[in-house]
Amino acid sequence: MDESIVKHAMESGDAAIAEEAFRRLNVQIESTSDVGEIATLYLGKATLHGVLGQFDDARRQLDLALQYAPDNEDIRLQHDFIGASLYDQERKPGEAYSKLTSVLSDYSERLSRPDVRFMYEDIQLRRGFDATSTGRFNDALPILRECLLFELKPTDKSIVLSDLGRCYSEAEEYESARDCLVQAICIGLTRESEGQAHLYLGIACARLGLFQDAKKEFLLCEERTAEYGLEIGKVYGWLSWICKGLGERSESERYSKLARPC
């Protein structure tokens, strides 16, 4: 399979380019009798359907791929990996974590090969993010620490550091949390991750007694609550606690009132 066909369609996000990619993949399927090649082409179609959010179609292509090469372990590995990854694309991190963990266990020997190292690292990144988002902080910590040893793109590294900071905070390791979150923010985060990073940095600073630094973080969270998708009551509660620590009694009382539900 010409992998550039699928890659170009995935990167473009253009429906017409995706349609052309499907057409070319179908032509290749019709023009070969090699069952391994046919299975690989169906895997390519499944991957593209997943990126387009067409999850039922993606799973149908996965089933076809396995029908053509049920005894090919490389095809089975890709089938199971793509199938598990679909849950991430569907924003079902709990299911994704469970399925990816099974892939890691079922193919541990094969995933240790240098030629599929990229897949192992992708699985670990996904598992780290999924474990964090579902509150499996103790599980996430060693995974994310390992991920920092990978050669990561800046965007991936910043999210790993942000999630690691959150996990350290939940484990009450506030110095480590603060260090990770400061690094993540310095590298730059997506909007989705930025709010959580500032929130947990504020918590870490507060727990370390760095009240001025904590207040700065929570004031930013207050200003951008809607943008960050944060719970405003939680932000006000922390501001009340921090202001009390700073001896700002009237501000503490004001934030305490704001934190109470109407």
GUTORZA-16392 format. One record per atom (N, C-alpha, C, O): residue in one letter; x, y, z. Coordinates in pm, whole numbers, padded with zeros to 5 digits, always signed. Example, Ala and Ser with C-alpha at 12.3 -4.5 7.8 and 13.67 -1.06 7.14 Angstrom:
BEGIN
a+01319-00569+00780/a+01230-00450+00780/a+01320-00330+00780/a+01424-00332+00846/s+01285-00225+00708/s+01367-00106+00714/s+01290+00003+00787/s+01341+00114+00804/
This chain:
BEGIN
m+00084-00121+00000/m+00000+00000+00000/m+00087+00125+00000/m+00186+00131+00073/d+00051+00222-00080/d+00118+00351-00079/d+00066+00429+00041/d-00042+00487+00036/e+00145+00431+00150/e+00099+00494+00273/e+00076+00643+00258/e+00000+00702+00335/s+00140+00705+00159/s+00123+00849+00139/s-00021+00884+00102/s-00065+00996+00127/i-00093+00790+00043/i-00234+00815+00005/i-00315+00845+00130/i-00386+00946+00138/v-00305+00755+00228/v-00380+00773+00352/v-00329+00891+00431/v-00407+00970+00484/k-00196+00905+00439/k-00136+01013+00517/k-00180+01150+00464/k-00217+01238+00542/h-00176+01167+00333/h-00214+01295+00274/h-00361+01326+00301/h-00395+01440+00333/a-00447+01226+00288/a-00590+01247+00313/a-00615+01281+00460/a-00698+01366+00490/m-00543+01215+00551/m-00559+01241+00694/m-00515+01383+00729/m-00583+01453+00804/e-00402+01425+00674/e-00348+01557+00706/e-00429+01670+00645/e-00437+01779+00702/s-00490+01644+00530/s-00564+01751+00461/s-00698+01781+00527/s-00739+01897+00535/g-00765+01676+00575/g-00899+01695+00631/g-01002+01733+00527/g-01114+01771+00561/d-00965+01722+00400/d-01053+01759+00289/d-01134+01637+00245/d-01078+01532+00216/a-01266+01652+00241/a-01355+01540+00207/a-01327+01488+00066/a-01331+01367+00043/a-01300+01578-00027/a-01274+01536-00166/a-01145+01454-00175/a-01139+01355-00248/i-01043+01497-00101/i-00917+01423-00101/i-00935+01287-00035/i-00877+01188-00080/a-01015+01282+00071/a-01043+01155+00138/a-01118+01061+00044/a-01088+00942+00038/e-01214+01115-00030/e-01290+01033-00125/e-01199+00976-00233/e-01214+00861-00273/e-01106+01057-00280/e-01011+01010-00380/e-00919+00903-00321/e-00884+00806-00389/a-00882+00920-00196/a-00798+00820-00129/a-00871+00686-00120/a-00813+00581-00147/f-00999+00690-00081/f-01078+00567-00076/f-01087+00501-00214/f-01077+00379-00226/r-01105+00583-00317/r-01116+00529-00453/r-00987+00457-00492/r-00990+00347-00547/r-00874+00520-00463/r-00746+00461-00501/r-00717+00334-00421/r-00660+00239-00473/l-00756+00333-00293/l-00738+00213-00212/l-00823+00099-00265/l-00778-00016-00269/n-00945+00130-00307/n-01033+00027-00363/n-00977-00029-00494/n-00987-00148-00521/v-00918+00058-00576/v-00855+00013-00701/v-00742-00084-00671/v-00727-00187-00738/q-00662-00050-00569/q-00550-00138-00532/q-00602-00272-00479/q-00543-00377-00508/i-00711-00268-00403/i-00768-00393-00351/i-00813-00483-00467/i-00791-00604-00465/e-00876-00422-00567/e-00926-00499-00682/e-00814-00552-00771/e-00833-00648-00845/s-00697-00489-00765/s-00591-00523-00860/s-00486-00618-00804/s-00389-00649-00873/t-00504-00666-00681/t-00406-00758-00623/t-00473-00883-00570/t-00589-00881-00527/s-00398-00994-00572/s-00447-01119-00515/s-00372-01155-00387/s-00397-01259-00327/d-00279-01068-00347/d-00200-01091-00226/d-00287-01059-00104/d-00322-00944-00080/v-00321-01165-00027/v-00414-01143+00084/v-00355-01051+00192/v-00428-00976+00256/g-00223-01056+00211/g-00160-00967+00308/g-00171-00822+00265/g-00196-00734+00347/e-00151-00798+00136/e-00164-00662+00082/e-00308-00614+00092/e-00333-00498+00127/i-00403-00701+00061/i-00544-00664+00070/i-00580-00627+00214/i-00647-00527+00238/a-00535-00708+00309/a-00562-00679+00450/a-00504-00544+00490/a-00568-00467+00561/t-00382-00516+00444/t-00317-00389+00476/t-00395-00271+00418/t-00407-00167+00482/l-00448-00288+00299/l-00527-00182+00236/l-00656-00156+00314/l-00696-00041+00331/y-00720-00263+00361/y-00839-00243+00443/y-00805-00174+00576/y-00884-00095+00628/l-00687-00203+00631/l-00644-00133+00752/l-00626+00016+00725/l-00660+00100+00808/g-00572+00048+00606/g-00558+00189+00568/g-00693+00257+00559/g-00709+00371+00602/k-00791+00188+00501/k-00926+00244+00492/k-00985+00264+00632/k-01052+00364+00658/a-00961+00167+00721/a-01013+00179+00857/a-00954+00301+00928/a-01025+00375+00996/t-00824+00319+00910/t-00757+00434+00973/t-00817+00565+00924/t-00843+00656+01004/l-00839+00576+00795/l-00893+00698+00737/l-01037+00721+00783/l-01075+00834+00815/h-01118+00617+00786/h-01255+00630+00837/h-01254+00680+00981/h-01338+00762+01019/g-01160+00630+01061/g-01152+00672+01201/g-01122+00820+01214/g-01183+00889+01295/v-01026+00869+01135/v-00992+01011+01137/v-01112+01096+01097/v-01130+01207+01149/l-01193+01046+01007/l-01312+01119+00960/l-01430+01106+01056/l-01535+01165+01034/g-01412+01027+01163/g-01520+01010+01260/g-01625+00910+01216/g-01735+00907+01272/q-01592+00829+01117/q-01687+00729+01065/q-01654+00594+01130/q-01597+00505+01067/f-01692+00581+01257/f-01641+00471+01338/f-01701+00335+01300/f-01632+00234+01306/d-01828+00331+01263/d-01888+00204+01220/d-01820+00155+01092/d-01790+00036+01079/d-01797+00247+00999/d-01728+00211+00875/d-01586+00163+00905/d-01538+00066+00845/a-01520+00230+00998/a-01383+00191+01035/a-01379+00048+01087/a-01292-00030+01049/r-01473+00014+01173/r-01474-00121+01231/r-01511-00227+01125/r-01465-00341+01133/r-01592-00190+01029/r-01622-00285+00921/r-01498-00315+00838/r-01474-00429+00799/q-01418-00212+00812/q-01294-00233+00736/q-01194-00317+00817/q-01121-00397+00760/l-01192-00298+00948/l-01104-00379+01033/l-01144-00526+01026/l-01059-00614+01017/d-01274-00552+01030/d-01322-00690+01022/d-01282-00754+00889/d-01243-00871+00884/l-01292-00677+00781/l-01252-00728+00649/l-01103-00758+00645/l-01062-00860+00589/a-01024-00671+00703/a-00878-00693+00706/a-00844-00824+00774/a-00761-00900+00724/l-00908-00851+00885/l-00878-00973+00961/l-00930-01097+00889/l-00871-01205+00902/q-01038-01083+00814/q-01089-01196+00737/q-00989-01244+00632/q-00979-01363+00603/y-00915-01149+00575/y-00820-01185+00469/y-00690-01243+00524/y-00625-01323+00457/a-00652-01204+00645/a-00524-01252+00699/a-00535-01282+00849/a-00467-01220+00930/p-00621-01377+00885/p-00646-01403+01027/p-00526-01458+01103/p-00519-01445+01225/d-00430-01520+01031/d-00316-01582+01097/d-00189-01497+01088/d-00083-01539+01135/n-00200-01381+01029/n-00084-01292+01016/n-00076-01206+01142/n-00161-01120+01165/e+00028-01230+01224/e+00034-01161+01353/e+00053-01010+01338/e+00002-00933+01420/d+00125-00968+01236/d+00142-00823+01215/d+00008-00758+01182/d-00023-00649+01231/i-00072-00825+01098/i-00205-00772+01065/i-00292-00771+01190/i-00365-00674+01215/r-00286-00877+01269/r-00366-00883+01392/r-00326-00772+01489/r-00412-00711+01553/l-00195-00746+01501/l-00149-00639+01588/l-00204-00504+01542/l-00256-00428+01623/q-00192-00476+01412/q-00243-00349+01361/q-00396-00341+01376/q-00450-00236+01410/h-00463-00452+01351/h-00609-00457+01367/h-00648-00420+01509/h-00736-00337+01530/d-00583-00482+01608/d-00619-00458+01747/d-00579-00318+01792/d-00651-00253+01868/f-00464-00271+01743/f-00418-00136+01780/f-00511-00029+01723/f-00552+00062+01795/i-00544-00040+01596/i-00635+00059+01535/i-00772+00053+01603/i-00833+00157+01629/g-00819-00067+01630/g-00949-00082+01697/g-00950-00017+01834/g-01047+00048+01871/a-00842-00035+01910/a-00832+00028+02042/a-00825+00179+02031/a-00885+00252+02110/s-00750+00228+01930/s-00734+00372+01912/s-00863+00442+01874/s-00881+00560+01900/l-00955+00368+01811/l-01084+00427+01774/l-01157+00479+01897/l-01228+00580+01889/y-01140+00412+02011/y-01207+00458+02132/y-01154+00594+02176/y-01229+00676+02230/d-01025+00620+02154/d-00971+00753+02182/d-01038+00857+02093/d-01077+00964+02139/q-01052+00823+01964/q-01114+00917+01870/q-01261+00940+01902/q-01316+01045+01870/e-01324+00841+01966/e-01463+00855+02007/e-01475+00924+02143/e-01586+00941+02196/r-01362+00962+02200/r-01357+01025+02333/r-01415+00931+02440/r-01498+00970+02522/k-01368+00807+02435/k-01403+00706+02536/k-01273+00656+02598/k-01230+00544+02571/p-01210+00740+02683/p-01076+00705+02733/p-01071+00581+02820/p-00970+00511+02822/g-01179+00552+02891/g-01181+00432+02974/g-01170+00306+02890/g-01090+00217+02919/e-01252+00299+02785/e-01248+00184+02695/e-01114+00177+02622/e-01058+00069+02604/a-01064+00295+02579/a-00936+00299+02508/a-00823+00245+02595/a-00741+00166+02550/y-00820+00289+02722/y-00715+00245+02813/y-00718+00093+02829/y-00614+00027+02825/s-00836+00038+02848/s-00850-00106+02866/s-00805-00183+02742/s-00730-00281+02753/k-00849-00139+02625/k-00814-00208+02501/k-00665-00195+02470/k-00602-00292+02428/l-00608-00078+02490/l-00466-00057+02462/l-00379-00138+02558/l-00273-00188+02520/t-00424-00151+02682/t-00351-00233+02779/t-00351-00378+02736/t-00251-00448+02753/s-00462-00424+02682/s-00470-00561+02630/s-00375-00580+02512/s-00308-00683+02502/v-00369-00482+02422/v-00278-00491+02308/v-00134-00500+02357/v-00056-00580+02307/l-00100-00419+02456/l+00035-00419+02511/l+00070-00554+02570/l+00182-00602+02554/s-00026-00618+02637/s-00005-00749+02698/s+00000-00860+02593/s+00086-00948+02597/d-00093-00856+02500/d-00105-00965+02401/d+00011-00969+02303/d+00047-01075+02252/y+00071-00852+02276/y+00178-00845+02175/y+00308-00793+02235/y+00385-00727+02165/s+00333-00821+02361/s+00450-00765+02429/s+00581-00799+02359/s+00668-00713+02345/e+00595-00924+02315/e+00719-00964+02248/e+00736-00893+02114/e+00843-00842+02083/r+00629-00890+02036/r+00637-00826+01904/r+00659-00675+01917/r+00730-00616+01836/l+00598-00613+02017/l+00613-00469+02035/l+00752-00429+02085/l+00785-00310+02088/s+00832-00526+02123/s+00969-00497+02165/s+01064-00486+02046/s+01181-00449+02063/r+01015-00518+01925/r+01099-00511+01806/r+01123-00366+01765/r+01032-00284+01775/p+01245-00334+01720/p+01275-00196+01678/p+01183-00144+01569/p+01152-00024+01567/d+01138-00232+01477/d+01059-00183+01363/d+00918-00142+01402/d+00850-00074+01324/v+00872-00182+01521/v+00739-00138+01566/v+00749-00056+01695/v+00652-00042+01770/r+00867-00002+01720/r+00886+00082+01838/r+00790+00200+01837/r+00739+00241+01941/f+00765+00255+01718/f+00675+00370+01706/f+00536+00337+01759/f+00471+00422+01820/m+00492+00213+01736/m+00359+00173+01783/m+00357+00158+01934/m+00261+00198+02001/y+00464+00100+01989/y+00474+00087+02135/y+00467+00225+02201/y+00396+00243+02299/e+00541+00322+02146/e+00543+00455+02205/e+00405+00522+02192/e+00361+00592+02283/d+00339+00501+02080/d+00203+00557+02061/d+00108+00498+02164/d+00027+00570+02223/i+00117+00367+02186/i+00031+00302+02285/i+00056+00360+02423/i-00040+00389+02495/q+00182+00377+02462/q+00212+00429+02594/q+00166+00573+02611/q+00115+00610+02717/l+00182+00655+02508/l+00132+00792+02515/l-00019+00793+02536/l-00071+00863+02624/r-00088+00715+02457/r-00234+00709+02469/r-00276+00658+02607/r-00368+00712+02668/r-00208+00553+02655/r-00242+00497+02786/r-00218+00600+02897/r-00296+00609+02991/g-00109+00676+02884/g-00081+00777+02985/g-00187+00885+02989/g-00233+00924+03097/f-00227+00932+02872/f-00331+01036+02864/f-00465+00981+02911/f-00538+01047+02985/d-00497+00859+02867/d-00626+00799+02904/d-00633+00771+03054/d-00737+00794+03116/a-00524+00721+03111/a-00522+00693+03255/a-00542+00821+03335/a-00614+00821+03435/t-00478+00929+03292/t-00493+01056+03362/t-00635+01108+03353/t-00693+01148+03454/s-00693+01106+03233/s-00826+01164+03214/s-00935+01085+03285/s-01043+01138+03311/t-00907+00958+03316/t-01006+00875+03386/t-00974+00860+03534/t-01035+00778+03603/g-00877+00937+03583/g-00847+00937+03726/g-00762+00821+03774/g-00754+00797+03895/r-00699+00749+03683/r-00608+00640+03722/r-00467+00698+03744/r-00373+00662+03673/f-00453+00785+03839/f-00330+00862+03854/f-00210+00774+03891/f-00100+00798+03841/n-00229+00675+03976/n-00119+00586+04013/n-00072+00504+03894/n+00047+00475+03881/d-00165+00465+03807/d-00127+00392+03686/d-00057+00485+03587/d+00037+00444+03518/a-00103+00608+03580/a-00050+00702+03482/a+00094+00745+03512/a+00172+00767+03419/l+00129+00758+03639/l+00260+00812+03675/l+00377+00740+03608/l+00457+00805+03542/p+00391+00607+03624/p+00507+00541+03561/p+00501+00545+03408/p+00605+00550+03342/i+00380+00542+03352/i+00367+00547+03206/i+00416+00682+03154/i+00494+00688+03059/l+00370+00789+03216/l+00408+00923+03170/l+00556+00951+03193/l+00620+01018+03111/r+00610+00899+03303/r+00755+00916+03325/r+00834+00847+03215/r+00935+00899+03169/e+00788+00731+03172/e+00854+00662+03061/e+00840+00743+02932/e+00935+00752+02854/c+00722+00800+02910/c+00698+00876+02787/c+00793+00994+02773/c+00827+01033+02662/l+00837+01050+02884/l+00932+01162+02877/l+01066+01120+02820/l+01145+01205+02778/l+01093+00990+02818/l+01218+00939+02761/l+01209+00925+02609/l+01312+00905+02543/f+01088+00935+02553/f+01071+00923+02408/f+01113+01054+02341/f+01122+01159+02405/e+01139+01045+02212/e+01164+01165+02132/e+01028+01221+02090/e+00969+01178+01991/l+00980+01318+02167/l+00844+01368+02149/l+00841+01500+02073/l+00934+01580+02082/k+00734+01521+02000/k+00707+01654+01944/k+00678+01748+02061/k+00627+01703+02163/p+00708+01878+02048/p+00683+01972+02159/p+00539+01966+02211/p+00518+01974+02332/t+00440+01952+02121/t+00301+01948+02167/t+00274+01826+02254/t+00206+01835+02356/d+00329+01711+02213/d+00310+01589+02293/d+00385+01599+02426/d+00333+01558+02530/k+00507+01654+02423/k+00585+01665+02546/k+00514+01756+02646/k+00512+01726+02766/s+00458+01865+02599/s+00390+01957+02691/s+00268+01891+02756/s+00241+01914+02874/i+00195+01809+02680/i+00078+01742+02737/i+00122+01634+02836/i+00060+01617+02941/v+00230+01562+02803/v+00283+01463+02898/v+00321+01531+03029/v+00286+01483+03136/l+00392+01644+03019/l+00434+01716+03140/l+00313+01768+03217/l+00311+01763+03340/s+00213+01818+03145/s+00093+01869+03211/s+00019+01758+03285/s-00020+01775+03400/d+00001+01644+03217/d-00066+01531+03282/d+00017+01477+03398/d-00038+01438+03501/l+00148+01474+03381/l+00235+01427+03488/l+00225+01520+03609/l+00224+01475+03724/g+00218+01651+03582/g+00201+01747+03690/g+00071+01725+03765/g+00066+01734+03888/r-00035+01697+03691/r-00164+01669+03755/r-00155+01544+03842/r-00205+01541+03955/c-00090+01439+03789/c-00077+01313+03865/c+00007+01334+03991/c-00028+01281+04097/y+00115+01408+03980/y+00197+01437+04099/y+00117+01516+04201/y+00129+01493+04322/s+00035+01610+04154/s-00048+01688+04245/s-00147+01598+04319/s-00165+01611+04440/e-00210+01506+04245/e-00305+01413+04308/e-00234+01322+04408/e-00295+01276+04504/a-00105+01295+04383/a-00026+01212+04474/a+00037+01295+04587/a+00112+01243+04669/e+00005+01425+04590/e+00055+01519+04691/e+00207+01536+04684/e+00272+01563+04785/e+00262+01518+04566/e+00405+01545+04542/e+00413+01682+04472/e+00434+01690+04351/y+00397+01786+04550/y+00370+01918+04493/y+00493+01983+04429/y+00478+02059+04333/e+00612+01957+04478/e+00733+02012+04415/e+00746+01956+04273/e+00771+02031+04178/s+00730+01824+04260/s+00739+01762+04127/s+00627+01811+04038/s+00648+01834+03918/a+00507+01827+04095/a+00394+01879+04017/a+00425+02018+03962/a+00403+02046+03845/r+00475+02102+04049/r+00506+02241+04008/r+00610+02243+03897/r+00594+02315+03799/d+00716+02164+03911/d+00823+02162+03810/d+00767+02119+03674/d+00797+02182+03572/c+00687+02012+03672/c+00632+01962+03546/c+00538+02063+03481/c+00543+02084+03360/l+00453+02125+03561/l+00353+02217+03507/l+00417+02345+03455/l+00374+02399+03353/v+00520+02394+03523/v+00591+02513+03474/v+00655+02482+03339/v+00649+02564+03247/q+00717+02364+03326/q+00777+02326+03198/q+00672+02315+03089/q+00694+02360+02976/a+00558+02255+03122/a+00452+02237+03022/a+00402+02370+02970/a+00384+02388+02849/i+00380+02464+03061/i+00329+02596+03021/i+00434+02671+02940/i+00400+02743+02846/c+00560+02655+02974/c+00668+02722+02899/c+00676+02670+02756/c+00699+02747+02663/i+00658+02538+02739/i+00662+02481+02604/i+00542+02528+02523/i+00554+02556+02404/g+00426+02535+02589/g+00303+02575+02521/g+00205+02460+02515/g+00242+02347+02485/l+00080+02490+02544/l-00023+02387+02553/l-00141+02419+02462/l-00162+02534+02424/t-00216+02316+02428/t-00342+02338+02360/t-00439+02403+02459/t-00419+02394+02580/r-00540+02469+02408/r-00637+02535+02496/r-00703+02435+02589/r-00735+02466+02704/e-00724+02313+02538/e-00789+02210+02616/e-00707+02174+02740/e-00763+02144+02846/s-00574+02176+02726/s-00486+02138+02837/s-00440+02256+02921/s-00402+02239+03037/e-00442+02375+02864/e-00385+02492+02931/e-00457+02524+03062/e-00392+02554+03163/g-00588+02519+03062/g-00663+02552+03182/g-00631+02459+03297/g-00608+02504+03410/q-00630+02328+03270/q-00598+02231+03374/q-00456+02253+03427/q-00432+02238+03547/a-00363+02288+03338/a-00224+02310+03381/a-00216+02427+03478/a-00150+02417+03582/h-00282+02538+03446/h-00279+02655+03537/h-00352+02624+03667/h-00310+02668+03774/l-00461+02549+03660/l-00535+02513+03780/l-00449+02430+03874/l-00439+02461+03993/y-00385+02326+03821/y-00304+02239+03906/y-00173+02306+03949/y-00119+02273+04054/l-00123+02398+03868/l-00006+02475+03912/l-00045+02562+04030/l+00032+02575+04126/g-00162+02623+04024/g-00211+02702+04136/g-00224+02619+04262/g-00186+02663+04371/i-00277+02497+04248/i-00293+02408+04363/i-00157+02371+04422/i-00139+02373+04543/a-00062+02337+04334/a+00072+02299+04381/a+00138+02414+04456/a+00196+02394+04563/c+00129+02534+04400/c+00188+02651+04466/c+00121+02677+04601/c+00188+02708+04699/a-00011+02664+04604/a-00083+02686+04730/a-00039+02587+04836/a-00016+02626+04951/r-00028+02461+04799/r+00012+02357+04895/r+00156+02375+04941/r+00193+02332+05050/l+00238+02438+04858/l+00377+02464+04895/l+00393+02594+04972/l+00504+02631+05011/g+00281+02665+04995/g+00286+02790+05069/g+00329+02909+04985/g+00358+03015+05039/l+00332+02892+04853/l+00370+03001+04763/l+00242+03075+04723/l+00196+03065+04609/f+00185+03148+04818/f+00050+03202+04800/f+00041+03308+04691/f-00060+03313+04620/q+00143+03392+04676/q+00138+03494+04571/q+00138+03429+04433/q+00062+03468+04344/d+00225+03329+04415/d+00229+03257+04287/d+00096+03184+04263/d+00045+03183+04151/a+00042+03124+04368/a-00085+03053+04355/a-00197+03149+04317/a-00280+03119+04231/k-00199+03265+04382/k-00305+03363+04354/k-00298+03409+04208/k-00401+03426+04142/k-00178+03428+04159/k-00160+03468+04020/k-00222+03365+03925/k-00290+03401+03829/e-00197+03237+03954/e-00252+03131+03868/e-00404+03128+03875/e-00470+03114+03772/f-00460+03141+03994/f-00606+03130+04008/f-00677+03256+03957/f-00791+03247+03912/l-00612+03371+03964/l-00671+03490+03904/l-00679+03474+03752/l-00776+03517+03689/l-00576+03411+03694/l-00580+03383+03551/l-00693+03285+03519/l-00765+03302+03421/c-00707+03182+03604/c-00817+03086+03585/c-00953+03155+03596/c-01045+03123+03521/e-00965+03249+03691/e-01092+03322+03707/e-01122+03403+03582/e-01236+03405+03534/e-01021+03470+03530/e-01039+03556+03412/e-01077+03476+03289/e-01152+03524+03203/r-01027+03352+03279/r-01045+03272+03157/r-01124+03144+03183/r-01108+03044+03113/t-01209+03147+03285/t-01284+03027+03324/t-01363+02968+03208/t-01356+02848+03183/a-01437+03052+03137/a-01520+03001+03027/a-01434+02942+02916/a-01466+02837+02861/e-01326+03011+02883/e-01236+02965+02778/e-01172+02831+02815/e-01158+02742+02731/y-01133+02818+02942/y-01066+02697+02989/y-01163+02586+03026/y-01121+02471+03043/g-01291+02617+03039/g-01388+02516+03077/g-01373+02469+03220/g-01392+02351+03249/l-01337+02560+03310/l-01314+02525+03450/l-01440+02549+03534/l-01530+02624+03494/e-01445+02484+03650/e-01554+02507+03744/e-01524+02634+03823/e-01430+02637+03902/i-01604+02738+03803/i-01576+02866+03867/i-01584+02857+04019/i-01510+02926+04089/g-01675+02773+04071/g-01686+02758+04215/g-01558+02705+04277/g-01518+02747+04385/k-01493+02612+04208/k-01367+02556+04256/k-01258+02663+04256/k-01178+02670+04349/v-01255+02745+04153/v-01155+02852+04145/v-01177+02952+04258/v-01081+02993+04324/y-01302+02992+04281/y-01332+03086+04390/y-01294+03025+04526/y-01243+03095+04614/g-01320+02897+04543/g-01286+02832+04669/g-01137+02839+04699/g-01096+02867+04811/w-01058+02813+04597/w-00913+02822+04616/w-00868+02966+04641/w-00781+02990+04724/l-00927+03061+04568/l-00891+03201+04589/l-00925+03246+04732/l-00851+03322+04793/s-01037+03197+04783/s-01073+03230+04921/s-00969+03176+05018/s-00929+03246+05111/w-00925+03054+04998/w-00827+02989+05087/w-00692+03058+05079/w-00624+03078+05180/i-00654+03096+04956/i-00524+03161+04936/i-00524+03301+04997/i-00429+03340+05065/c-00630+03376+04973/c-00638+03511+05028/c-00635+03508+05181/c-00577+03596+05244/k-00697+03407+05239/k-00691+03392+05385/k-00548+03371+05429/k-00505+03427+05529/g-00473+03289+05355/g-00333+03266+05386/g-00249+03390+05371/g-00147+03405+05439/l-00290+03480+05283/l-00217+03606+05263/l-00262+03715+05360/l-00207+03825+05359/g-00359+03684+05443/g-00410+03784+05538/g-00507+03882+05476/g-00536+03986+05535/e-00557+03850+05357/e-00652+03938+05287/e-00794+03894+05324/e-00862+03828+05245/r-00836+03931+05444/r-00960+03877+05499/r-01083+03913+05416/r-01166+03827+05388/s-01095+04039+05378/s-01215+04080+05305/s-01223+04011+05168/s-01331+03972+05124/e-01108+03996+05103/e-01106+03926+04974/e-01140+03779+04992/e-01209+03719+04910/s-01090+03720+05101/s-01119+03581+05131/s-01269+03561+05151/s-01327+03465+05100/e-01331+03650+05224/e-01474+03638+05248/e-01555+03659+05120/e-01656+03593+05097/r-01508+03754+05037/r-01578+03780+04911/r-01575+03656+04822/r-01677+03616+04766/y-01458+03595+04808/y-01447+03476+04725/y-01523+03357+04786/y-01575+03273+04714/s-01527+03353+04919/s-01601+03246+04985/s-01749+03256+04950/s-01813+03154+04923/k-01804+03376+04949/k-01945+03396+04912/k-01968+03359+04766/k-02069+03298+04732/l-01873+03396+04678/l-01888+03367+04538/l-01881+03216+04510/l-01940+03166+04415/a-01806+03145+04596/a-01790+03000+04577/a-01916+02923+04610/a-01936+02812+04561/r-02005+02984+04695/r-02126+02915+04734/r-02228+02915+04621/r-02249+03018+04556/p-02291+02802+04595/p-02395+02800+04491/p-02512+02886+04529/p-02547+02895+04647/c-02575+02948+04431/c-02689+03036+04457/c-02811+02954+04501/c-02917+03011+04527/
